[in-house]
Amino acid sequence: MICVALPGLAISSAQGQLSGRGLEGFYRSGRRLLSRCQVRVAGREPLGVQALMTAADRVRFVGTLRASPGTGPDPDVLVERVRDADGTERITLRSTSPRPLRLPVEVAFGTDLADLGQIARGGAGEERPASVRGSGLRWSRGATSASVTA
């Protein structure tokens, strides 16, 4: 799935997770600012069931998982991700359980701040260390920096 709103670009698989493999990530002006954005609920990744381009610069992913024991075979948590080429993403969790659920949610981020041409040639760099800044994380390499805030 490729979202474009130049100078922004987002590339991901139909599952919605940004795993840091291949070309996946958020780019601005040819630089990958975020290569990994992985969501886990109750220790598990949601099963991707839908990926839909809603505009040239936006994609919507829906994943499901079963979190409540003894509720039958149907999933009871929906994870919706709306990703924009400008570098924003909204993650929404919805429960279909008849009882309130209390679940741990983990979102793991990472980046190599690599150049798109370098990545396309198979030369992506190692993940950069992040520093905590305000309500988020920040990565930097030379004059290039990227940040994620909640």
C-alpha positions, 0 to 999 in steps of 0.5 A, spaced: 500 500 500 503 506 497 500 513 500 503 519 496 502 527 498 509 529 496 514 530 499 511 525 503 510 518 502 508 512 506 509 504 504 506 498 507 504 491 506 496 490 506 497 487 514 498 494 516 504 493 520 510 497 519 516 492 520 522 495 518 523 490 512 524 492 505 521 499 503 516 499 509 516 506 512 514 513 512 518 518 508 519 525 507 523 528 501 526 521 500 528 520 507 525 514 511 523 518 518 519 512 521 521 504 519 517 501 524 510 502 527 508 495 530 502 494 534 500 489 539 494 488 543 495 483 549 501 481 547 499 479 540 499 482 533 492 483 530 490 479 524 489 484 518 482 483 515 482 489 510 486 494 507 483 500 503 486 506 500 481 511 501 484 517 498 491 517 494 494 520 501 491 515 505 490 508 507 485 504 512 487 498 515 483 493 520 485 488 524 482 483 529 484 479 535 480 475 540 482 477 547 477 474 552 477 467 554 471 463 553 467 468 548 467 463 542 471 463 536 469 470 534 474 476 535 472 481 540 477 487 539 478 491 532 484 495 531 483 500 526 489 504 523 488 510 518 495 512 515 496 518 511 502 520 507 504 526 511 506 522 516 500 521 521 497 515 523 491 514 528 490 507 531 483 506 534 481 500 538 474 497 539 471 492 543 465 488 541 466 484 548 459 484 552 464 485 558 469 491 559 476 489 557 483 491 560 488 490 555 495 492 555 497 495 548 504 496 545 506 500 540 513 499 538 517 504 533 524 505 530 527 508 524 534 508 520 533 515 517 536 512 511 535 515 504 530 512 499 535 510 494 539 506 499 534 502 501 531 501 494 538 498 493 538 493 499 542 498 503 538 500 509 542 502 515 541 499 522 535 502 527 538 508 530 537 509 538 531 514 540 531 519 546 525 521 550 522 528 548 516 530 551 511 525 550 514 522 545 521 519 542 526 523 537 531 520 533 537 523 529 543 522 525 547 529 523 542 534 521 536 529 520 531 528 525 525 525 526 520 524 532 513 521 534 508 524 539 502 521 542 
